[in-house]
Amino acid sequence: MDEITTRHNEKMRRIKAARDEMMKTKTEEKGLIMVHTGKGKGKSSAGFGMIMRCIAHGMPCAVVQFIKGNWDTGEKTFLRERFADECRFFVSGEGFTWETQDRDRDIAAAQNGWKIAKEQILDPEIQFVLLDEINIALRYDYIDIDEVVDFLLHQKPAMTHVCLTGRNAKPELIEAADLVTEMELLKHPFRDGVKAQKGVEF
């Protein structure tokens, strides 16, 4: 065995020993409040990736999709047509706010979505709930942020996971969450005149 390989192996042994020691302290299990926010792409995609994991593990789950209601998204078609028994899929929004141009209707749709979301989170059969683009509804105050945070902290079942996606997550939600990921935009084809692509954006 040459010297480079020997040094590498020794380094990996030290890393493994340190990691094994650290993992001994990670014993708690709980239902997580997760937030995907930021200007970069991938917030909903990451959320739907977790939905796929839940299905694979036999964990019943639900999606409540805010805002994107009139989009023919791949995830909506895929889950409704192939995994309707494993994952409930609800659409509350009618489209982006600049498309509907009807604040009262947008508020009503968001409030209905939040009502459905609470029902799914409280359902003892459901283990994971994705609230897709709810941060946009919260940003425009279509749903009261204090009510959402209070519900998640005090009424969400202890082992139920909830993931909330969308830009501009409010500070109160970030503070309440267990895990927050901010997607950073470095480069996007939209800036170069490329429209949203099937299979990538929807």
Z-matrix of the N, CA and C atoms (Angstrom, degrees):
N
C 1 1.467
C 2 1.525 1 108.99
N 3 1.349 2 117.16 1 128.35
C 4 1.461 3 118.94 2 -176.61
C 5 1.527 4 110.58 3 -78.55
N 6 1.316 5 115.52 4 170.36
C 7 1.465 6 121.14 5 -173.89
C 8 1.522 7 112.30 6 -64.36
N 9 1.328 8 118.34 7 -39.20
C 10 1.479 9 121.23 8 -179.52
C 11 1.527 10 109.90 9 -62.85
N 12 1.319 11 116.47 10 -44.48
C 13 1.465 12 120.53 11 179.18
C 14 1.521 13 111.06 12 -64.39
N 15 1.315 14 116.33 13 -41.16
C 16 1.471 15 120.77 14 179.64
C 17 1.518 16 110.65 15 -61.79
N 18 1.350 17 116.91 16 -45.46
C 19 1.463 18 120.66 17 179.64
C 20 1.526 19 111.02 18 -64.53
N 21 1.331 20 115.81 19 -40.73
C 22 1.463 21 120.15 20 179.22
C 23 1.532 22 110.85 21 -62.07
N 24 1.311 23 116.69 22 -47.64
C 25 1.462 24 120.93 23 -179.07
C 26 1.517 25 111.94 24 -61.44
N 27 1.308 26 115.96 25 -40.37
C 28 1.469 27 120.10 26 179.51
C 29 1.530 28 110.40 27 -66.12
N 30 1.324 29 116.23 28 -41.21
C 31 1.465 30 120.45 29 178.12
C 32 1.524 31 110.57 30 -62.13
N 33 1.340 32 117.38 31 -43.63
C 34 1.466 33 121.54 32 179.88
C 35 1.534 34 111.00 33 -65.10
N 36 1.338 35 117.55 34 -35.98
C 37 1.464 36 120.57 35 177.34
C 38 1.527 37 110.80 36 -64.04
N 39 1.326 38 116.34 37 -41.14
C 40 1.462 39 120.10 38 178.56
C 41 1.527 40 111.06 39 -65.61
N 42 1.322 41 116.31 40 -42.53
C 43 1.464 42 120.52 41 179.08
C 44 1.523 43 110.31 42 -62.59
N 45 1.324 44 116.83 43 -44.15
C 46 1.468 45 120.06 44 -179.63
C 47 1.524 46 111.14 45 -64.04
N 48 1.324 47 117.40 46 -41.42
C 49 1.469 48 120.32 47 179.56
C 50 1.524 49 110.48 48 -62.97
N 51 1.341 50 117.05 49 -41.77
C 52 1.467 51 120.69 50 179.50
C 53 1.529 52 110.65 51 -66.90
N 54 1.328 53 116.45 52 -40.15
C 55 1.469 54 119.87 53 179.59
C 56 1.531 55 111.07 54 -67.37
N 57 1.318 56 116.78 55 -42.60
C 58 1.466 57 119.98 56 178.44
C 59 1.523 58 110.88 57 -59.75
N 60 1.327 59 116.57 58 -39.05
C 61 1.463 60 120.95 59 179.04
C 62 1.526 61 110.43 60 -66.59
N 63 1.330 62 116.06 61 -41.91
C 64 1.459 63 120.63 62 179.27
C 65 1.534 64 111.02 63 -64.25
N 66 1.329 65 117.41 64 -41.16
C 67 1.458 66 121.55 65 -176.41
C 68 1.527 67 112.29 66 -65.64
N 69 1.314 68 117.82 67 -22.79
C 70 1.469 69 121.03 68 177.32
C 71 1.526 70 111.28 69 -62.59
N 72 1.336 71 117.41 70 -25.06
C 73 1.473 72 121.09 71 -178.09
C 74 1.526 73 112.09 72 -89.97
N 75 1.344 74 117.67 73 -8.64
C 76 1.470 75 121.55 74 -176.64
C 77 1.524 76 109.05 75 -98.03
N 78 1.317 77 116.23 76 84.51
C 79 1.462 78 120.65 77 -173.78
C 80 1.532 79 113.54 78 -118.00
N 81 1.324 80 118.27 79 -13.79
C 82 1.467 81 120.68 80 -175.11
C 83 1.525 82 111.24 81 -78.07
N 84 1.331 83 115.92 82 143.98
C 85 1.457 84 122.04 83 172.10
C 86 1.516 85 108.07 84 -122.19
N 87 1.330 86 116.61 85 140.03
C 88 1.467 87 120.68 86 178.81
C 89 1.516 88 109.25 87 -161.46
N 90 1.318 89 115.05 88 157.31
C 91 1.449 90 119.64 89 172.61
C 92 1.517 91 109.16 90 -74.34
N 93 1.307 92 116.83 91 126.84
C 94 1.460 93 121.44 92 -173.50
C 95 1.527 94 112.56 93 -93.52
N 96 1.323 95 114.82 94 146.71
C 97 1.469 96 122.44 95 166.75
C 98 1.521 97 105.61 96 -100.56
N 99 1.334 98 116.56 97 117.73
C 100 1.465 99 121.34 98 -175.12
C 101 1.525 100 110.17 99 -121.18
N 102 1.308 101 116.31 100 141.87
C 103 1.464 102 121.71 101 -179.52
C 104 1.526 103 108.56 102 -127.30
N 105 1.334 104 115.63 103 128.38
C 106 1.464 105 122.11 104 172.21
C 107 1.519 106 106.93 105 -112.97
N 108 1.314 107 116.75 106 116.20
C 109 1.459 108 120.09 107 -176.24
C 110 1.522 109 109.53 108 -139.47
N 111 1.325 110 116.79 109 -174.12
C 112 1.454 111 121.15 110 179.13
C 113 1.518 112 112.31 111 107.07
N 114 1.349 113 115.75 112 168.64
C 115 1.464 114 122.25 113 -176.54
C 116 1.521 115 113.08 114 -84.13
N 117 1.317 116 116.79 115 -12.69
C 118 1.457 117 120.21 116 -176.90
C 119 1.516 118 113.23 117 -80.38
N 120 1.332 119 115.55 118 160.58
C 121 1.456 120 121.71 119 178.03
C 122 1.526 121 110.20 120 -74.99
N 123 1.334 122 115.88 121 150.27
C 124 1.465 123 119.53 122 171.76
C 125 1.508 124 115.73 123 119.88
N 126 1.332 125 117.71 124 -1.42
C 127 1.471 126 120.35 125 -176.02
C 128 1.530 127 111.15 126 -66.93
N 129 1.324 128 116.05 127 -53.77
C 130 1.463 129 119.71 128 177.35
C 131 1.522 130 110.56 129 -68.36
N 132 1.328 131 116.57 130 -40.21
C 133 1.471 132 120.18 131 -178.62
C 134 1.524 133 111.05 132 -57.16
N 135 1.328 134 116.95 133 -42.22
C 136 1.466 135 120.34 134 178.28
C 137 1.522 136 110.97 135 -66.01
N 138 1.333 137 116.15 136 -39.09
C 139 1.459 138 119.91 137 177.52
C 140 1.521 139 111.85 138 -62.17
N 141 1.329 140 116.77 139 -43.62
C 142 1.459 141 119.90 140 179.01
C 143 1.527 142 111.64 141 -70.91
N 144 1.316 143 116.91 142 -26.15
C 145 1.462 144 119.54 143 172.54
C 146 1.524 145 110.85 144 -61.60
N 147 1.335 146 116.78 145 -40.06
C 148 1.464 147 120.28 146 177.19
C 149 1.525 148 111.39 147 -68.98
N 150 1.336 149 116.93 148 -33.98
C 151 1.469 150 119.77 149 174.56
C 152 1.526 151 109.65 150 -59.49
N 153 1.328 152 117.63 151 -43.28
C 154 1.469 153 121.19 152 177.94
C 155 1.525 154 110.70 153 -60.73
N 156 1.318 155 116.79 154 -41.81
C 157 1.465 156 120.17 155 178.33
C 158 1.522 157 110.76 156 -61.70
N 159 1.328 158 116.35 157 -43.73
C 160 1.473 159 120.37 158 179.81
C 161 1.523 160 110.56 159 -59.60
N 162 1.323 161 116.46 160 -45.42
C 163 1.465 162 120.26 161 179.44
C 164 1.520 163 110.03 162 -59.90
N 165 1.333 164 116.72 163 -44.02
C 166 1.462 165 120.69 164 -179.73
C 167 1.527 166 112.34 165 -62.70
N 168 1.328 167 116.57 166 -32.58
C 169 1.463 168 121.34 167 -179.85
C 170 1.525 169 112.85 168 -89.72
N 171 1.321 170 117.40 169 4.10
C 172 1.456 171 120.33 170 179.86
C 173 1.510 172 113.76 171 71.61
N 174 1.332 173 116.54 172 28.19
C 175 1.463 174 121.95 173 179.06
C 176 1.525 175 109.40 174 -98.40
N 177 1.327 176 118.55 175 112.54
C 178 1.467 177 120.09 176 178.20
C 179 1.528 178 111.14 177 -59.47
N 180 1.326 179 116.63 178 137.06
C 181 1.463 180 119.74 179 -175.03
C 182 1.521 181 110.45 180 -141.50
N 183 1.326 182 115.36 181 172.00
C 184 1.459 183 121.25 182 -179.28
C 185 1.519 184 109.86 183 -146.18
N 186 1.327 185 115.15 184 149.33
C 187 1.461 186 122.63 185 175.20
C 188 1.520 187 107.77 186 -121.84
N 189 1.327 188 116.80 187 131.81
C 190 1.455 189 121.57 188 168.63
C 191 1.521 190 105.62 189 -118.40
N 192 1.320 191 116.19 190 114.16
C 193 1.463 192 120.90 191 -174.21
C 194 1.524 193 109.63 192 -100.96
N 195 1.323 194 115.05 193 114.83
C 196 1.457 195 121.94 194 175.96
C 197 1.531 196 108.22 195 -92.49
N 198 1.322 197 116.94 196 151.90
C 199 1.471 198 124.24 197 169.54
C 200 1.527 199 114.43 198 74.43
N 201 1.340 200 119.88 199 -50.84
C 202 1.467 201 121.17 200 -170.77
C 203 1.524 202 113.78 201 -81.24
N 204 1.321 203 118.69 202 23.16
C 205 1.454 204 121.94 203 -168.71
C 206 1.511 205 116.58 204 -53.94
N 207 1.325 206 118.98 205 -35.96
C 208 1.468 207 119.55 206 -175.63
C 209 1.524 208 112.82 207 -93.55
N 210 1.337 209 117.35 208 4.82
C 211 1.456 210 120.48 209 177.59
C 212 1.516 211 109.59 210 -83.30
N 213 1.322 212 116.66 211 136.48
C 214 1.464 213 121.08 212 174.22
C 215 1.528 214 107.33 213 -88.81
N 216 1.327 215 115.57 214 77.49
C 217 1.465 216 119.69 215 -173.93
C 218 1.524 217 111.45 216 -81.75
N 219 1.328 218 115.27 217 148.98
C 220 1.452 219 121.00 218 178.36
C 221 1.511 220 112.53 219 -62.02
N 222 1.340 221 116.45 220 -39.24
C 223 1.462 222 119.32 221 -178.08
C 224 1.524 223 111.85 222 -65.40
N 225 1.334 224 116.91 223 -37.67
C 226 1.456 225 120.21 224 179.51
C 227 1.535 226 109.96 225 -65.92
N 228 1.327 227 117.14 226 -47.15
C 229 1.459 228 121.53 227 179.07
C 230 1.527 229 110.93 228 -62.08
N 231 1.317 230 116.00 229 -46.17
C 232 1.465 231 122.11 230 -177.21
C 233 1.530 232 111.67 231 -61.05
N 234 1.331 233 116.10 232 -49.16
C 235 1.462 234 119.56 233 -176.36
C 236 1.523 235 112.01 234 -72.14
N 237 1.324 236 117.17 235 -40.06
C 238 1.469 237 119.15 236 -179.13
C 239 1.528 238 112.54 237 -70.19
N 240 1.328 239 116.56 238 -35.15
C 241 1.466 240 119.32 239 -176.09
C 242 1.524 241 112.95 240 -86.96
N 243 1.334 242 116.96 241 -29.55
C 244 1.470 243 118.48 242 -172.84
C 245 1.519 244 115.08 243 -115.23
N 246 1.318 245 117.27 244 -22.75
C 247 1.464 246 119.67 245 -175.47
C 248 1.524 247 112.43 246 -134.67
N 249 1.324 248 116.08 247 36.05
C 250 1.459 249 119.97 248 -177.50
C 251 1.526 250 112.35 249 -62.58
N 252 1.324 251 118.00 250 -30.61
C 253 1.461 252 120.58 251 178.96
C 254 1.531 253 112.09 252 -74.59
N 255 1.307 254 116.40 253 -30.84
C 256 1.464 255 121.24 254 -176.70
C 257 1.532 256 112.36 255 -88.16
N 258 1.326 257 116.58 256 -29.35
C 259 1.472 258 120.36 257 -175.10
C 260 1.524 259 110.62 258 -139.24
N 261 1.307 260 116.06 259 118.30
C 262 1.463 261 120.93 260 174.26
C 263 1.527 262 108.71 261 -78.06
N 264 1.325 263 116.66 262 139.55
C 265 1.470 264 120.40 263 -176.67
C 266 1.528 265 108.89 264 -129.33
N 267 1.331 266 116.01 265 117.63
C 268 1.467 267 122.17 266 -179.11
C 269 1.520 268 109.31 267 -118.48
N 270 1.317 269 116.27 268 141.45
C 271 1.465 270 122.06 269 175.80
C 272 1.517 271 107.79 270 -119.19
N 273 1.333 272 116.08 271 123.10
C 274 1.465 273 118.79 272 -179.72
C 275 1.514 274 112.44 273 -110.35
N 276 1.309 275 117.40 274 -31.12
C 277 1.459 276 119.47 275 -176.95
C 278 1.515 277 112.05 276 -81.75
N 279 1.307 278 116.50 277 157.54
C 280 1.467 279 122.03 278 178.10
C 281 1.528 280 111.67 279 -106.75
N 282 1.299 281 116.93 280 -0.39
C 283 1.456 282 120.48 281 -178.76
C 284 1.508 283 109.98 282 141.65
N 285 1.324 284 116.65 283 174.37
C 286 1.451 285 120.53 284 179.22
C 287 1.523 286 110.41 285 -65.70
N 288 1.311 287 116.46 286 149.31
C 289 1.462 288 121.31 287 -171.97
C 290 1.531 289 112.71 288 -58.21
N 291 1.318 290 117.31 289 -32.90
C 292 1.460 291 118.67 290 -179.55
C 293 1.536 292 111.10 291 -74.30
N 294 1.343 293 117.77 292 -13.35
C 295 1.456 294 120.72 293 176.88
C 296 1.527 295 111.26 294 -88.03
N 297 1.329 296 117.29 295 -44.27
C 298 1.469 297 119.21 296 -178.60
C 299 1.518 298 111.39 297 -73.07
N 300 1.330 299 117.22 298 -37.70
C 301 1.471 300 122.99 299 -179.12
C 302 1.528 301 111.54 300 51.20
N 303 1.315 302 114.90 301 37.96
C 304 1.467 303 120.94 302 -179.98
C 305 1.523 304 107.19 303 -142.92
N 306 1.330 305 116.09 304 92.12
C 307 1.461 306 121.05 305 -174.37
C 308 1.526 307 112.34 306 -58.98
N 309 1.315 308 117.09 307 -43.40
C 310 1.466 309 119.40 308 -178.41
C 311 1.528 310 111.50 309 -61.49
N 312 1.332 311 115.99 310 -40.31
C 313 1.464 312 119.89 311 179.55
C 314 1.532 313 110.54 312 -68.55
N 315 1.327 314 115.67 313 -39.57
C 316 1.467 315 119.79 314 177.57
C 317 1.526 316 111.04 315 -62.58
N 318 1.327 317 116.61 316 -42.85
C 319 1.467 318 121.08 317 179.27
C 320 1.524 319 109.97 318 -62.58
N 321 1.325 320 117.07 319 -45.03
C 322 1.462 321 121.01 320 -179.96
C 323 1.522 322 110.97 321 -61.34
N 324 1.333 323 117.07 322 -42.11
C 325 1.466 324 120.89 323 179.76
C 326 1.527 325 110.65 324 -65.49
N 327 1.342 326 117.02 325 -42.76
C 328 1.460 327 121.01 326 179.66
C 329 1.523 328 111.37 327 -65.52
N 330 1.321 329 116.42 328 -42.04
C 331 1.468 330 120.40 329 178.90
C 332 1.531 331 110.49 330 -63.22
N 333 1.322 332 116.39 331 -40.27
C 334 1.461 333 119.84 332 176.97
C 335 1.528 334 110.73 333 -64.04
N 336 1.329 335 115.83 334 -41.09
C 337 1.460 336 119.83 335 177.28
C 338 1.514 337 112.41 336 -60.91
N 339 1.332 338 116.65 337 -41.12
C 340 1.461 339 121.03 338 178.97
C 341 1.529 340 110.79 339 -66.54
N 342 1.316 341 116.91 340 -36.82
C 343 1.466 342 121.01 341 176.32
C 344 1.536 343 110.17 342 -61.58
N 345 1.320 344 116.50 343 -46.46
C 346 1.466 345 121.16 344 177.82
C 347 1.523 346 110.37 345 -63.03
N 348 1.337 347 115.92 346 -42.03
C 349 1.466 348 120.62 347 -179.66
C 350 1.519 349 111.07 348 -58.52
N 351 1.315 350 117.22 349 -45.88
C 352 1.463 351 120.75 350 179.89
C 353 1.524 352 110.99 351 -62.14
N 354 1.325 353 116.44 352 -40.95
C 355 1.471 354 120.02 353 178.75
C 356 1.524 355 111.04 354 -61.60
N 357 1.329 356 116.67 355 -41.85
C 358 1.467 357 120.15 356 -179.32
C 359 1.530 358 111.60 357 -69.51
N 360 1.324 359 116.29 358 -40.76
C 361 1.465 360 120.13 359 -179.97
C 362 1.523 361 110.90 360 -64.42
N 363 1.316 362 116.41 361 -37.59
C 364 1.465 363 120.74 362 -178.32
C 365 1.528 364 113.35 363 -80.69
N 366 1.328 365 117.39 364 -14.47
C 367 1.462 366 120.82 365 -179.57
C 368 1.531 367 109.04 366 -67.78
N 369 1.324 368 118.72 367 120.41
C 370 1.472 369 120.86 368 -176.66
C 371 1.527 370 113.90 369 -64.13
N 372 1.323 371 117.71 370 -17.50
C 373 1.468 372 119.86 371 178.87
C 374 1.529 373 112.32 372 -78.70
N 375 1.324 374 117.03 373 -26.14
C 376 1.463 375 121.48 374 -173.94
C 377 1.528 376 110.10 375 -88.70
N 378 1.340 377 115.86 376 130.82
C 379 1.463 378 120.38 377 -177.06
C 380 1.530 379 113.91 378 -107.58
N 381 1.336 380 116.72 379 -17.36
C 382 1.473 381 120.69 380 -177.63
C 383 1.526 382 108.15 381 -146.17
N 384 1.325 383 116.55 382 131.05
C 385 1.472 384 121.06 383 178.71
C 386 1.525 385 108.65 384 -127.55
N 387 1.323 386 115.34 385 126.39
C 388 1.462 387 122.02 386 176.01
C 389 1.517 388 108.81 387 -102.36
N 390 1.329 389 116.72 388 120.35
C 391 1.463 390 122.86 389 176.99
C 392 1.527 391 106.96 390 -104.10
N 393 1.316 392 114.49 391 87.85
C 394 1.459 393 120.93 392 -170.73
C 395 1.524 394 111.31 393 -78.44
N 396 1.330 395 116.04 394 122.81
C 397 1.466 396 124.88 395 179.27
C 398 1.527 397 113.78 396 67.27
N 399 1.314 398 117.56 397 20.26
C 400 1.467 399 119.17 398 177.38
C 401 1.526 400 111.22 399 -64.69
N 402 1.335 401 117.79 400 -26.92
C 403 1.467 402 119.62 401 -178.69
C 404 1.527 403 112.26 402 -62.12
N 405 1.326 404 116.94 403 -28.68
C 406 1.460 405 119.28 404 177.49
C 407 1.526 406 109.82 405 -68.89
N 408 1.339 407 115.95 406 -43.17
C 409 1.473 408 119.60 407 177.65
C 410 1.527 409 110.89 408 -63.77
N 411 1.326 410 116.70 409 -35.58
C 412 1.467 411 120.49 410 177.82
C 413 1.529 412 110.84 411 -70.62
N 414 1.320 413 115.88 412 -37.99
C 415 1.466 414 120.04 413 -179.26
C 416 1.520 415 111.55 414 -59.52
N 417 1.342 416 116.33 415 -40.97
C 418 1.459 417 120.82 416 -178.99
C 419 1.530 418 112.73 417 -87.74
N 420 1.328 419 116.10 418 8.24
C 421 1.473 420 122.49 419 178.24
C 422 1.525 421 112.60 420 61.15
N 423 1.339 422 116.35 421 30.95
C 424 1.460 423 120.08 422 172.98
C 425 1.532 424 109.96 423 -72.68
N 426 1.321 425 115.36 424 -27.25
C 427 1.465 426 122.57 425 175.80
C 428 1.522 427 106.36 426 -127.10
N 429 1.318 428 116.56 427 141.52
C 430 1.461 429 121.02 428 -177.60
C 431 1.526 430 110.92 429 -75.52
N 432 1.321 431 116.90 430 120.65
C 433 1.464 432 121.35 431 -176.82
C 434 1.522 433 111.75 432 -62.76
N 435 1.320 434 117.59 433 -37.30
C 436 1.467 435 119.86 434 -179.74
C 437 1.522 436 111.48 435 -64.17
N 438 1.326 437 115.95 436 -38.27
C 439 1.463 438 119.57 437 177.95
C 440 1.528 439 110.79 438 -64.94
N 441 1.329 440 116.54 439 -42.81
C 442 1.468 441 121.00 440 -179.36
C 443 1.522 442 110.68 441 -63.01
N 444 1.317 443 116.14 442 -48.33
C 445 1.467 444 120.18 443 -178.83
C 446 1.526 445 110.93 444 -63.14
N 447 1.323 446 116.56 445 -44.32
C 448 1.461 447 119.79 446 -179.95
C 449 1.529 448 110.88 447 -61.70
N 450 1.326 449 116.57 448 -42.33
C 451 1.461 450 120.05 449 178.81
C 452 1.532 451 111.00 450 -62.12
N 453 1.321 452 116.16 451 -47.49
C 454 1.466 453 119.79 452 -177.84
C 455 1.526 454 112.18 453 -63.58
N 456 1.328 455 116.71 454 -37.10
C 457 1.464 456 120.05 455 -177.32
C 458 1.523 457 113.14 456 -80.80
N 459 1.326 458 117.76 457 -29.98
C 460 1.462 459 119.50 458 -170.44
C 461 1.530 460 115.78 459 -119.74
N 462 1.330 461 117.99 460 -15.69
C 463 1.462 462 118.99 461 -178.93
C 464 1.525 463 113.81 462 -118.88
N 465 1.302 464 117.67 463 -22.12
C 466 1.466 465 120.57 464 178.04
C 467 1.529 466 109.26 465 -59.49
N 468 1.333 467 118.11 466 131.35
C 469 1.465 468 119.53 467 175.88
C 470 1.533 469 111.40 468 -56.68
N 471 1.300 470 115.93 469 146.77
C 472 1.472 471 121.94 470 -170.03
C 473 1.526 472 113.55 471 -58.66
N 474 1.343 473 117.73 472 -32.11
C 475 1.463 474 119.33 473 -174.94
C 476 1.528 475 113.38 474 -107.01
N 477 1.323 476 117.88 475 9.40
C 478 1.464 477 121.19 476 179.22
C 479 1.525 478 110.25 477 -89.05
N 480 1.320 479 115.96 478 129.97
C 481 1.466 480 121.78 479 176.55
C 482 1.527 481 109.69 480 -90.14
N 483 1.330 482 116.91 481 139.90
C 484 1.467 483 121.91 482 175.79
C 485 1.527 484 108.30 483 -133.35
N 486 1.321 485 116.00 484 129.20
C 487 1.462 486 122.09 485 177.58
C 488 1.522 487 109.16 486 -117.41
N 489 1.333 488 116.61 487 127.32
C 490 1.470 489 122.63 488 -178.00
C 491 1.527 490 108.01 489 -115.96
N 492 1.336 491 116.86 490 124.97
C 493 1.453 492 119.07 491 -176.75
C 494 1.523 493 111.63 492 -116.32
N 495 1.318 494 114.84 493 166.09
C 496 1.464 495 122.05 494 175.81
C 497 1.513 496 112.71 495 125.18
N 498 1.307 497 115.85 496 153.94
C 499 1.467 498 122.23 497 178.83
C 500 1.525 499 111.26 498 -63.07
N 501 1.318 500 113.75 499 161.57
C 502 1.470 501 121.78 500 169.64
C 503 1.525 502 113.99 501 56.10
N 504 1.328 503 116.42 502 45.70
C 505 1.468 504 119.31 503 175.33
C 506 1.520 505 109.13 504 -57.37
N 507 1.321 506 115.80 505 136.57
C 508 1.467 507 119.91 506 -177.48
C 509 1.531 508 110.74 507 -72.62
N 510 1.337 509 116.54 508 148.41
C 511 1.475 510 120.38 509 -178.32
C 512 1.530 511 112.79 510 -55.62
N 513 1.327 512 117.20 511 -35.67
C 514 1.470 513 119.96 512 -179.27
C 515 1.527 514 111.06 513 -63.17
N 516 1.326 515 116.46 514 -37.69
C 517 1.457 516 120.74 515 179.34
C 518 1.525 517 110.78 516 -71.38
N 519 1.322 518 116.69 517 -41.95
C 520 1.459 519 121.09 518 177.88
C 521 1.526 520 110.44 519 -60.19
N 522 1.319 521 116.44 520 -41.27
C 523 1.464 522 121.13 521 179.29
C 524 1.527 523 111.30 522 -64.12
N 525 1.320 524 117.16 523 -38.46
C 526 1.469 525 121.46 524 -176.48
C 527 1.528 526 112.59 525 -76.98
N 528 1.314 527 117.48 526 -24.15
C 529 1.470 528 121.53 527 -172.14
C 530 1.524 529 112.58 528 -73.14
N 531 1.329 530 114.43 529 154.55
C 532 1.469 531 121.33 530 173.71
C 533 1.518 532 111.11 531 -86.05
N 534 1.328 533 115.92 532 -32.95
C 535 1.460 534 120.96 533 -176.15
C 536 1.518 535 108.15 534 -138.82
N 537 1.315 536 116.93 535 127.57
C 538 1.468 537 121.75 536 179.23
C 539 1.526 538 108.15 537 -130.09
N 540 1.325 539 115.74 538 126.51
C 541 1.458 540 121.08 539 175.99
C 542 1.521 541 108.40 540 -120.19
N 543 1.329 542 115.45 541 128.07
C 544 1.463 543 120.33 542 176.79
C 545 1.518 544 108.70 543 -107.03
N 546 1.328 545 115.97 544 116.21
C 547 1.459 546 121.26 545 178.03
C 548 1.525 547 108.66 546 -78.73
N 549 1.315 548 116.20 547 121.99
C 550 1.461 549 120.30 548 -177.33
C 551 1.520 550 109.73 549 -98.25
N 552 1.318 551 116.90 550 131.43
C 553 1.456 552 121.67 551 178.97
C 554 1.528 553 109.83 552 -86.37
N 555 1.322 554 116.34 553 117.86
C 556 1.464 555 121.32 554 174.74
C 557 1.526 556 110.94 555 -105.39
N 558 1.328 557 115.44 556 -36.63
C 559 1.459 558 119.68 557 -177.83
C 560 1.522 559 107.75 558 -160.91
N 561 1.334 560 117.14 559 140.95
C 562 1.468 561 120.59 560 -179.97
C 563 1.532 562 108.81 561 -147.89
N 564 1.329 563 117.67 562 135.40
C 565 1.469 564 120.08 563 -177.71
C 566 1.528 565 113.97 564 -65.34
N 567 1.327 566 117.44 565 -21.21
C 568 1.465 567 120.93 566 178.97
C 569 1.525 568 110.41 567 -57.48
N 570 1.341 569 115.65 568 -34.44
C 571 1.473 570 120.16 569 179.73
C 572 1.520 571 111.98 570 -66.19
N 573 1.341 572 116.85 571 -21.35
C 574 1.459 573 121.48 572 179.87
C 575 1.517 574 111.81 573 -101.33
N 576 1.347 575 115.87 574 17.00
C 577 1.456 576 119.71 575 175.59
C 578 1.519 577 114.90 576 87.31
N 579 1.328 578 118.03 577 11.03
C 580 1.460 579 121.22 578 -179.74
C 581 1.525 580 108.88 579 -90.73
N 582 1.319 581 116.55 580 126.31
C 583 1.467 582 120.24 581 -178.26
C 584 1.524 583 111.32 582 -75.84
N 585 1.338 584 115.80 583 169.16
C 586 1.461 585 121.43 584 178.52
C 587 1.525 586 109.75 585 -59.27
N 588 1.323 587 115.97 586 133.99
C 589 1.461 588 121.54 587 -174.81
C 590 1.522 589 112.05 588 -103.98
N 591 1.329 590 115.39 589 135.31
C 592 1.460 591 121.52 590 175.98
C 593 1.540 592 108.98 591 -59.73
N 594 1.317 593 115.66 592 135.23
C 595 1.463 594 120.31 593 -179.97
C 596 1.517 595 113.65 594 86.28
N 597 1.316 596 116.85 595 -13.65
C 598 1.472 597 121.47 596 177.89
C 599 1.515 598 109.19 597 -110.96
N 600 1.325 599 117.04 598 -57.51
C 601 1.472 600 121.34 599 179.56
C 602 1.513 601 113.08 600 -93.39
N 603 1.318 602 118.17 601 -27.63
C 604 1.469 603 119.38 602 -176.64
C 605 1.520 604 110.11 603 -149.46
